[in-house]
């Protein structure tokens, strides 16, 4: 969608000539490192979201500043009231887990790694957190098992992108994207899983900007089984000497926020213990009819906040912190409002410390939720309208 062309045509039809260098509605108009025009098209106003990003928003009178726990954050009505900004806000970098049926797979054919240019792009927008998906079978070849030595090449590549992110001041979330499976079978040995995490965290324990995500989306196992394996992972990570890093735990039923209570996760995970008291409960939420993230049509413009409500209440009641590890929707008016509503409710609650969009990555092509620069389909609207206002 070419906003500048549409705005220019509209201005011409009503007899108003836009400035030659005017920024289209929802375009960037300021921020650290920005060198473009600061003049917005007619009918929009340049509004500061943070030091790194200002954007042209439709004029609705004088924007009302909104105060957050982190300081002043003018928003122009996207989200009102007192808000707590996300400490961790960014994107999923999905690519190293591709080709899951091909182990070990061929780099560049079956899978690839996130690019530094993509990371730099999002850091330049003010986003700071990147969830790096990878496969356990590639870092721990099945012939060696979960307790065996790691594949040196795959581990080095994971370290390379993670260390690049953290060297720039960002946070790298290590995400074994395995659904609580390994080598085609459900993981059942808490002891082996604890050892695996002890060994992996040992490789990153000196880097405080690493975040350990226990495992992506367990499913078709009981909440109690998921809890026991997550608790084992927490124990393993801390026993390695990795004591400064945040740990993210995930529940069964694809760790859905909307099923967190009904799946049994709420009851099972309330007893989780971390000796360093630095754990958050990672949940995922998509806004289409079945919550799978495969349909660009959202149930309603309010479905985002509605699907998070029960989980938010649970977090508040138990004095826990939540982390929305995946959220995605289509680039249309209804979905954008739904995403805005979800993120707004999270920041208003004060119990969610982070949120990540699904997804970025060099091989997503025309996937409707891709915000991979420079031209992922969701960049044009999702990034400026649904995400950046919540920095």
N, C-alpha and C positions, 0 to 999 in steps of 0.2 A: 504494500500500500504506500503510495507516494503522498504523504501528508502535505508537502510543500506545494505540489501541483494542485491538489484539491483546494487548499486554502487560497492559493492565488486565483483560481477560477471563481471561487465564491466571492472573493473581494472584488473581482472585476465585474461580476454580475450586479453587485449592489453599488458599483461606482466608487469603490474604495481601492486604491492602489497600495498593495503591501510594499514594505521596504524591500529593496533589492536583495538584502542579506537577512531578511527576517527568518527567525527560527519557527518551524511549524509546531502546531500544538503537540505536546508531549515530548518535544525534542529537548536536547540539552542546551542550556543558555548560560551556564556558569559553573564554576568549581575549580579547585586547584588543578593546574595543568591544562585547563581548557582554553583554547585560543580562538574559538569561533565567535559568532555574533551573540550579543546579549540582548538583542531586540526581538521580541516575540511577534508572531503574526497577530493581526487584529482580532480581538476577542479573547486573547490569552495574556497571561501575566507570568513573568519570570519569578518563580518561587524557590527559595533555598530549601533543600532537603537536608544537606549536611555540607561540610567544608569541601567535599569532593564533587558534589552534584547539585545543580539547580536545574529545574525544568520548566518549560512553558505549559502552564495548566489553564484550562478554560476559566475565564474570569467569572466569578460569582459574587462580586462585591469585594470588600477587603478581606483578604485571608486572615483567619484567626490563628495566632500562634498557639501551639499545643505544647505544654510542658511535659517532659519525660524525666525519668530518674537520672538520665544521663545529661540533662540540660535542655535548652530550648530547641524545639524542633517544629518550625512552621510547616503546616501541611495542606492548607486550602481545602479542608473539609473531607479528605480521604479517610481520616480517622481522628475522632475528637476525644477529649477527656485526657486524664493523666495516663501516660503510657510508660512502660519500661522497654527501652530499646533492646534488641537482640544483641547479645555479646557475640554470637556466632551467626552469620548470615551469608549465604552464598549458594553454591550450586553443586550438584552431583557431577563428577567427571567420570563418565561411564564409557569404558572401551577395553580395559585390560581383562574384563570378565567375558568378553565376546567369545564365540566359538566354544561354548562350554562342553560340547560333545566331542571336541578334538583336544585331547590331552597328550602331550604338552601343548600341541598346536605350534603354528609357525608365526612368529612375529611379523606383522605387516600383511599377513594373509588371513589368519584366523582371529587375531586380536592386535591391538595397538595400545599405546599409552597416551594419556592426555598431553597436550602440547603446552610449552611454556608461553606461547603467544596467547593462547586461550586464557591461561591463568593471569597473565599480565593485563589482558583486556578487562577482566572482572575486577581485579585489584584496582585498576584505574577508575572503575565506576564506584568504588567504595565498598564492594563486597569483600569478605575476608576469609571465608571458609569453603573448603573443597573436599568433598567426600570421594575418595579414590577407590573405586570398585576393583577387586581382583579375585582370582580363583585360588582356593586352598590347594587344589590338585596341582596347580602349576608351581606354587611356592613349596609345597610338600608333596613331591611325586608319590603316587600310590605305592610304588615298590618300596619306599622307605617308611610309609605310614605317617600318622600324625605326630609320632614322637621321634621321628628320624630327622636327619639333617635337611636343611632347606636347599632348594635349587639356587645356586649362587648367582646366576645370571638374572633370573626373575626377581630375586630379592634386591639385587643391585639396581634394577630398573625402578622398583617400587621406592627404594630409598632416594633415588635421583629426583623423581618428581615430588616426593614428599619434602625432601630437604630444600628443593627449590622454592616451594610454596612457603615454607617456614622461614627461609632466609629473607623473604620479602616481607615478613611480618604477619603472614597469614597462618591459618590453622589447617592442618592436613588430617582428615579423618580416614583412618585405615579401615576399609570395609570389605571383609571376606564375604563375597556375594554368593553365599552357598545355601541359604535357606535351611540351615542346620542339617545339611547333608555333606557327605564326603565319599568320593569314589562310588557314587550311585546308591548309597545307603544312609539312612538316618543315623546321625551321631548319637550313640547311646552311652559311651564311656565318658563320664565326667572327669575321670582321672586323666585320660588321654587328652581331652579337650583342655584341661587345666595346664598340662605340660606344653601343649602346642602354644597356648597363649603366653605362658611363662617364657618360652623360647623366643617367640616373635617380639614380645614387648622388650625383651632384653636387648634387642637390636636397636631400639628407639628410645631407651629409657633416659638418655641424656638430653632429649629434645622436648622441652615442656610445651611446645606448640603442636605436638602430635596428640591426636584424640583416638582412642581405641574404641571401635564399634564392634561389639562382640561377634555378631553374625547378622547378615541380612535376612529379614523376614522368615523366621521359622514358621512352619505350617504343618497341619495334620499331625501334630503331636500335642500332648496335653500341656496346659499352662504350667502344671507342676514340673513336668519334664523340662520345659523351656527355662523355668526358674532355676532348677538345679544346675543346668548346664551354664547358664549365665553367671550364677554364683561361683561356680568352679572357675570360670574365666576371670572373674574379678579377683579371686584368690590367687590365681596364677600370675596375673599381671602385677599385683602388688608384691608378690614374693620375689619377683625378678629385680626389684629395686626401682621399678617405674612408679614412683609415688606422687609425682607432680601433675600427671596427665589426667584429663577428664576421661571417664569411661562411659560409653553409651550401651545400655542393655535393651534388648528387643524381645517382645513377647510372641506367643503363638498367634495363629490366625492372621498371618502376614503382618503382625504388629500394628494392625489398624487402630487408629484412634477411635473410630466409631464403634469398634467391637471390643475395646479394651476392657470394659466391664463385663459384657455378656460372654466373652470368651473365657473368663476365669483369670485373666492376667491380673486384674485389680486385686483379687484375693491372694493370688500366689506371690506376686512381686512386692507386696507391701512389707515382706519380711527380709528383703534383700539387704545385705550388710556390706559396707565398704569401710575398712579401717581408716581410710583417708577422707571419707565423707565427700567424695568428689565424683559422684555418679549422677547421670540423668537418664530418664526413661524415654527411649527413642520410639516414636510412633510415626506412621505414614498415613497420608490421607489424600485420596483422589476424589474428584467431585462429580464423576459421571454416575450413571444409574446403579452400576454394580460395584463401584469403588475400585475398579481395576486400572483406570488411567488409560483406557484404550479407545475412548469415545470423546471427541472434542465438545460434545454437548453436555452442559452441566444440568443437574436436576433442577436447580433454581438459583437465583442470585443470592440467596441466603444460606445455601447448603453448607458452605465452608464453616461458618461459625456454628451451625447446628450440629455438624458431625464431630466437632471438637468439644462440645459443651460438657458431655459426661466425663471425658478424660480430664478436662480442665478442673472440674469439680473434685475429682479424685486426687489430682495433684495438690490442690489447695487443702483438702481435708487431711492429707498425710504429710504436708510440708515438704513435698517433693518438687523436683524440677523436671520439666519436660523439654524435649528436643524433637522438632518435626523434621525427621530426616529426609522425607520425600513429600512434596506436594506438586501437583500438576493439573492443568486444565487447558481448555481451548482458548484461542485468541479471539474471543467474541465478547460483546458487552456483558452478557449474563455471567459468563465465567470470570471475567475480570472483576466484576463486583463481588462474586463469590470468593475469589482469592483475597481481595481486599478485606472482605468481612472476616475471613479466617485469620489473617495476619493481624488485623485490628483487634479482634477479640483476644488473641494471644498476648499482644503487647499490653492491652488493658488489664489482663488478669495478673500480670507480674510473675507468673510461674513458668513461663516458657522462655528458655534461654537462647534458643536458636531455631532456625528454619532454613531448609535447603530446597531449591527448585530441582525438579527432575525434568530435563537433564541437559547437560552439555557433553561434548565428546566429538572427536573428529570424524566419526563414521555414522552419525545420526541422519545425515542427509536432509530429507524433507519431512522427517518426523515432526508432527505438529507441535510438540512440546519442546523441541530443541531450541536452546538459546546459544548454541555454539556460534561464535563469531567467525566470519563477519555477517553472515546472512541466514542464520537459523530462523525458521518460520516464526518462532515466538519472540524474536528480538524486537520486532517492530512495535508490538503492543505490550506484551507481558512484562518485558524488562522495564520500560519507563512508566507504565501505568499501574502494574500490580506489585512490583518488587521494590524499585528504587525509592518510592515514597516512604518506605518503612526502614530505611537506613537510620 
